[in-house]
Amino acid sequence: MKRDQLYWFTWFVFRIGYRMIGRLNHIAIVVPDLVAAANIYKDSLGADVSIIHELPDHGVKLVFVELPNSKVELLHPLNESSPIFSFLERNPMGGMHHICYEVDNIYKAADSLRGKGAKILGDGEPKIGAHGKPVLFLSPKDFLGTLIELEQV
């Protein structure tokens, strides 16, 4: 292999091997009143806000606040069995719930994370998320106290 080929091969392997996450997809905020929260973003901040989406498999209803470079996801529990319900009980005013990063291959990302000892929440297998794409959640204990969502793009 020639020297310039070795340089590009090393650069490519380094990029693929060490840079798992891509762009920030969204920040999720749990809110006590979804309609009121959507109106704050729409009326006070002038943001484009989606209609309300219900995701029974995830136990939430949500709206997307569309930004030029990302999204904010406003979440509210569908019922008391929702995982978001207990968060809202502990934080009655709501608050940031998770941050979502994009990945090219969620299965490769999951394998790499497992190999590094990170805990994938749930059964460890990707589920279809709010955007209709596979997602995984990573334990906050492994990521500086922050719940991380990975979404395949």
C-alpha distance (Angstrom), angle and dihedral (degrees) to the residues before:
residue distance angle dihedral
M1 . . .
K2 3.80 . .
R3 3.79 120.4 .
D4 3.84 95.6 -107.7
Q5 3.82 90.6 46.8
L6 3.81 90.0 51.3
Y7 3.82 90.0 50.8
W8 3.82 92.9 53.5
F9 3.79 93.2 41.7
T10 3.83 90.6 51.8
W11 3.82 91.0 46.0
F12 3.83 91.1 50.0
V13 3.82 94.2 47.5
F14 3.80 90.8 47.2
R15 3.82 91.8 51.0
I16 3.78 94.5 47.0
G17 3.79 94.7 40.7
Y18 3.78 99.5 48.0
R19 3.79 110.4 24.4
M20 3.75 108.0 70.9
I21 3.78 102.4 153.2
G22 3.76 125.8 66.6
R23 3.76 129.1 -174.1
L24 3.78 126.4 -16.3
N25 3.80 106.9 -94.2
H26 3.79 100.9 -173.9
I27 3.77 148.7 -33.1
A28 3.80 114.6 -128.5
I29 3.79 121.1 -144.6
V30 3.80 123.0 -171.7
V31 3.80 111.8 -139.4
P32 3.82 132.3 -169.9
D33 3.83 92.9 -140.2
L34 3.81 116.1 30.3
V35 3.81 97.1 -168.4
A36 3.82 92.9 48.0
A37 3.81 91.3 47.5
A38 3.82 92.1 48.7
N39 3.80 89.6 50.4
I40 3.81 91.9 51.6
Y41 3.80 90.7 55.0
K42 3.81 92.4 43.2
D43 3.81 101.0 40.8
S44 3.80 103.1 29.9
L45 3.79 100.5 33.6
G46 3.81 100.2 27.5
A47 3.81 93.0 -126.9
D48 3.79 127.3 157.5
V49 3.80 106.7 -112.3
S50 3.81 125.0 -168.1
I51 3.76 127.7 -134.4
I52 3.81 117.4 -88.6
H53 3.82 113.7 -80.6
E54 3.81 121.8 -161.1
L55 3.79 118.1 -150.0
P56 3.81 107.3 -173.4
D57 3.83 92.4 178.5
H58 3.81 88.9 60.6
G59 3.81 96.0 35.5
V60 3.80 94.5 -123.6
K61 3.74 144.6 105.0
L62 3.77 117.4 -151.4
V63 3.76 149.5 170.2
F64 3.78 128.0 -145.7
V65 3.77 120.9 -131.6
E66 3.80 104.3 -153.8
L67 3.79 116.5 -142.4
P68 3.81 128.2 -179.4
N69 3.81 92.2 -108.9
S70 3.81 105.2 21.4
K71 3.81 144.5 -13.7
V72 3.77 139.6 -101.2
E73 3.78 114.7 -141.9
L74 3.80 114.7 -152.6
L75 3.82 109.4 -156.9
H76 3.79 133.6 -165.2
P77 3.84 128.2 174.9
L78 3.79 118.1 -104.1
N79 3.80 91.1 -149.4
E80 3.81 143.7 -21.4
S81 3.81 93.1 -76.1
S82 3.82 91.1 61.2
P83 3.83 115.4 112.0
I84 3.81 86.1 -131.8
F85 3.82 91.4 59.0
S86 3.81 94.1 72.0
F87 3.81 90.3 46.2
L88 3.80 89.4 54.8
E89 3.83 91.1 47.2
R90 3.82 89.8 55.2
N91 3.82 91.9 42.0
P92 3.84 107.5 32.9
M93 3.81 92.8 179.4
G94 3.79 90.4 51.5
G95 3.78 125.1 -127.1
M96 3.77 146.5 -174.3
H97 3.79 110.0 -37.6
H98 3.81 106.4 176.9
I99 3.76 146.4 -20.2
C100 3.80 121.8 -129.7
Y101 3.80 126.1 -147.9
E102 3.78 126.9 -171.8
V103 3.80 122.3 -119.9
D104 3.79 129.7 -173.2
N105 3.80 95.9 -138.1
I106 3.79 118.4 21.1
Y107 3.81 94.1 -169.9
K108 3.79 92.5 53.0
A109 3.81 89.4 46.0
A110 3.82 91.1 50.6
D111 3.81 92.4 49.6
S112 3.79 92.0 48.1
L113 3.82 92.3 48.4
R114 3.80 93.1 47.7
G115 3.80 88.5 50.3
K116 3.80 88.9 55.0
G117 3.80 92.3 49.8
A118 3.82 98.7 -105.4
K119 3.79 117.6 148.9
I120 3.79 118.1 -124.6
L121 3.79 110.3 -154.4
G122 3.80 125.1 -126.6
D123 3.78 115.9 15.9
G124 3.81 90.9 -27.4
E125 3.79 94.0 -111.7
P126 3.82 125.0 112.4
K127 3.80 117.9 -98.8
I128 3.79 127.8 -162.5
G129 3.80 108.0 -95.9
A130 3.78 135.8 -156.3
H131 3.81 92.8 -75.2
G132 3.81 92.9 51.9
K133 3.81 92.3 -106.4
P134 3.83 131.5 112.5
V135 3.82 114.8 -86.5
L136 3.81 138.9 -178.2
F137 3.79 130.9 -167.0
L138 3.79 121.7 -141.8
S139 3.79 124.7 -150.7
P140 3.81 114.9 -98.0
K141 3.82 87.6 -139.1
D142 3.80 88.5 70.6
F143 3.82 96.8 43.1
L144 3.79 109.9 51.5
G145 3.80 94.8 -81.7
T146 3.81 94.4 -55.2
L147 3.80 124.1 120.6
I148 3.81 106.1 -130.1
E149 3.79 125.2 -157.1
L150 3.79 120.2 -164.2
E151 3.79 118.3 -158.0
Q152 3.79 124.7 -169.4
V153 3.80 113.6 -130.0
